[in-house]
Amino acid sequence: MEIPISEAKGRLTELVRRAATGDEVVLTRHGQPVVRLVPIGSRPTPEAKRRLMEEVQRSAAAKASPGECAARSQDFLYDEDGLPA
């Protein structure tokens, strides 16, 4: 449903109720869409956030592979005497 902003002022309660039930409500200005009313999703609980972070950590750990030793990673910058190349 598209409705001009000037008309929406008097029907805000109705429009919010419609958007909350899943109807698409678009406010227009001079016939051009400018705002869409959408319901706010439920916020995750701290427990749900923790479970998600643990799942991400497990997934990352499963994909991680050992790489080269970091202690030797910049050896190409120096010659055999330890001086900058």
N, C-alpha and C positions, 0 to 999 in steps of 0.2 A: 504494500500500500504506500503510495506517495501522497504527501500532504504538505501544503505550503506552511512555512514557519508561522506566518501570521495567524493561520487557522489553528495550528497546533497549540498555541498558547492557551486557548480555552479548553482544549481536550487532552491536556498532558496526562492526567490520571488514566484516562482510557487508553491512550497510546502506550504508556508504560506497561499497563496490564496486558495489552495485546503483544507487545514485544516480549514480555516475560513468558508468555505462553507459546512463543515460537513464531509468531507472525513477523514478517519483515516490514519494518516501519522506516520509511525514508522521508526525511524532511527536505523540502526544496526551497530555493530562493530564486525568484524570477524564472521558475520552471526548470532550474538546474538542481540536481541532487547535491546536497551539501553535508548531510548528517544521516547516519543510520543508527537507529536504536537497537541495541542487542542486549540480551540478558548477560549478567556476569556469571561465569561458571563458578562452581563451588571451589573453595580454597582447599588445598591439600592439608591434611593434618601433619603435625611434626613427625608422627610415626610413618606416614606415607612418604614424606620427604626422605626420612632416614632409609627406608626400604629402597627407594629409587636410587639414592646415592650408593648404597651397598651393591645394588645390581650393576650400576655403572662401573664401580671399582672391580667387581668380579669380571665383567666383560673386558675391561681394559687389561687386567692381569692376564686373562686368557690369550689376548692378542699380542702382548708384549714379548719381545724376543731380545736376548742379550746382544749387545753391540760391541764395538771395539772398546778397549780400555780407555777411559777418559784421560788417564794420566799420560798416555802416549799420543793423544789425538792431535797435538800441535808440533810433533817432532819434525814435520816437514819444514817448519820455519827456521830450523837451526842446522848448522853443519855438524860434522863429526866431532868438532872441538867444542860444541855447545854455543857457538857464536851465531848471531843472526845471519841467515843466508842471504 
